[in-house]
Amino acid sequence: MAAPAIGQLLVPRRLSGSGPGIPAAPAPAGPGLWLVDTTEYRAYAAGQAPGTLDALELARAAEFVRAADRDGYVCAHVALRRLLGAYLGMPARDVVVERAPCAHCDESHGRPVVPGGALHFSLSHCDGLSLLAFAVTPVGVDVEPVPDAAAVAESADVLHPREAAELAALPADERPLAFTRMWTRKEAYLKGTGVGLAADPSMDYVSAGPVPVSPPGWTLGDVLAPEGHHAALALADPPDDR
């Protein structure tokens, strides 16, 4: 399966469990998006894990009590390592993943990175799904199930005032999808910056409407996701465009 091209920003590719499904390609010129279905990929990932994940990842996988959580972690991280290896031209097990300096204290517990900065990546997962993105500039992704109305009502503190007004103007039955649309954009952006949810989500306006509003220096896009879910991608503009 070929790596997605720039024109396929909103069309993630599924990573099939029936074979490698990994591009033999250099770092993508635009965002490479991959959607992993745990149900389809679980057995394949479990077989690949001992020769693909490092000791810390294997230990982390063993800590999960729920089989679904363990399967999701293994699928996501096997896919991540194999894709990184393919993009970087090395065996998956040899890929080194480090932590960038924290955006708040400069200690090394920021977002995961590969040495050298030639390839950036982001990973998000929820029950049954993982979304992975790879790009030559900082990138963030998020995928979430659409919550019920009660959960949306309890999340007012993450909304920018304009987003709160947009949600309030919608019929009640349309608010959960609009909220998830807004939230995935916001979390993808915060992950891409390396700040994550340590920042106040209500400070950034990304819109709950059909068209995202991109913060300065970034491009936000909604990503095709299975029914009952929403996903988004945030991609830092090239340095010359900032």
N, C-alpha and C positions, 0 to 999 in steps of 0.2 A: 504494500500500500504506500503510495507516494505521500510525502509530507504536504500538508495543505499549503496553498499559495495565498498571497495577500488577498486576492479576490474572494477567498473562502472564509473570511473572517467570521461570518455568522453561521458557518456550517461545520460543526465539529465532526471529526471522523471517529467512528467506533473502533475500538481495539478488539479484534476478534480473538476468541479463545481457541479457535481451531488451528492457529498457526502463529508464526512470529508477529505478523502484522506491524512490523517496525520498519521505518524508512532507513535505507542506507544512504544518508544524505548529510551534507554539512548543515551548520546552524541556519535556520530559515531566515530569508530576507524579511519576511513578514511573520505574523504570529502563526505558529503551528498548534492546532487545537485537537485534542484527543478526548473522547468520551468513553470511559470504561464502565461496562455493565458488570457488576460483581457476579451476578448469576451466570452470565456467559463465560466469564474469565476466571472464576474461582478455582476450578480444578487445574487448569493450566498454570495459574500463578502459584498454587501450592506446590506443584511439581518443580517449578523453576526457582522457588524461594531459596532453598539451601545453597544453590550455586550462584545466586544473584545478589541477595541481601547481605549486608555486612553483619558482624556479630551484634552490634548494638540494635540494629533493626530486627534481627531474629529474636533477641531478648525482649524487645518492646512488643513484638507480635505475641509472644508467649504470655505476656502479662494480661492480655484481654480476657475477661471472664466470658463475655457473650461471643458465641461463635460468629455471629453476624459482624460484630465489631472487628474481630480478628481477621475475618475474610476480607472485609473492606480495606483494612490497613495493608494486608499482604498484597492484594490486587493493586492498590494504588502505588505502593512502593516498588513492586516488581515492574509495573508498567513505567514508572518514573525512571528507574535505573536503566531499563532496557532502551527507553527512548533517549535518555541522556547519552548512553553509550553509542547509540546509532548516530546521533547528531554530532558527537565529539570524535567519532571514529575510534572507539576503544571498547574493550570488553565491559559489560555492564558492572561487573564486580569491581573493576579497577577505577570506576568513577569516584572521585573525591568530592564530597559535599561538605561545605563548611558553613559557618554562621557569619553573616555580615555583622559589623558593629551595630549595636542597638541605636535606634534613632534618638533615644532619650539619654543614654549614659555612656555610649561608645564602647561598652563591653561587648564581647563576641557572643551575643545571644539574639541577634537580629534575624532577618529572614534567611532561609537556606540559599546558598549560592555555590557555584562551581568556581574554582580558582581562575583568575585571569580576567573574568568578566566578559568573555567573548559570547557567552550564551546565558540568558536569563530564563528562569522558569517559575511557574507557580502551580500549586496543587490545591484542589478543594474537593472534599468528599462529604456526602451525606449517605443515609442508608441506601445501599444498593448502587450508588453511582459515584464515580470520580471524574473530575474534569481537570485536564492538565494542559498547560500552555507553555510554549517555548518561543523566545524572540531574541533579537539582538539588542533590544533596549529593555529596561525594567518592565515587568508585566505582572498583573494580578488577575486571578479568576475566582469566581464564587458560583456555587450551585446550591440551591436550596429547594426543599419542598414548599409548596404554597400552604401557609398555616391557616388555622381556622380564624373566625372573626374575633374570638376572645383573645387569642394571642396577639393579633394586630392591635387591639384596643389597649393592651398592656405595654405596648412598645413606643409610646408617644415620646419618650426621652431620647430616642435615636433620630428623631425627625428634625430636619431643618424647618423653620417656620413656613417657608413656601411649600415644602413637601407636605406638611401637616394640612395646609389650606387646600392643596390639590386633592389629598385623600378625603378631606371633609366634604368636598364638593361632589364626590362620587356617590352613587347608590351603594348601600351597605354591602350588597352581594358582589360588588366589583372591587371593594377595597383590599381583600386579601391578595389578589393577583397584583394590583398596583403597588401594594406595600412590598411584596417580594421582588417585583421589578426594581423598585427603588433600592431595597436593601442589598440585593446582589451587586448592583452597580457600585454602591457605597463601599461594601466590603472588598470588592475586587480592587477598587482604587486605593483603599487604605492598605491592603496587602501589597500592592504594587509599590507604594511609597516606602514600605518597610516599617511603617508606624503601626499598622494593624489597629486592633480595637483598644490599644492603649490611648488612642486619641478619642476625643469627643465626637461621635458620629454625627451629631446634630450641627456641627460647624460647617460641614461641606454640603453644598447643594448639588444634587445630581438629577433631580426630577423624578417624580412618580408617574409621569405621563408616558406616552408611547415612544417618545424620542428622548434619549438621555442628554443631559447637559454635561459637557466635559469640563473638569477643572483645568485651569491654565497649565499648559505643558503636557497634557494627557488627552488621549482619545478613548472614550467609553463606547462599548458596543454590547447589545444584547445578543446572546448566543442561543441558538436552537437547542432546546432541552426536551426530554420526554414529557408527556402530559402529566400535569400535576406538579411540575417543577419549573423553575426559572433559573437562568444562568446569565452571567455577564463577564465581560473581559475589559480590563483597563490596560492600555499600552502607552508607555511614555513616548512622547514625540522624539524623533532624532534630535541630537544636540543643535544642529543647524536650524531646526524649525522652532526652537524655543525663544 
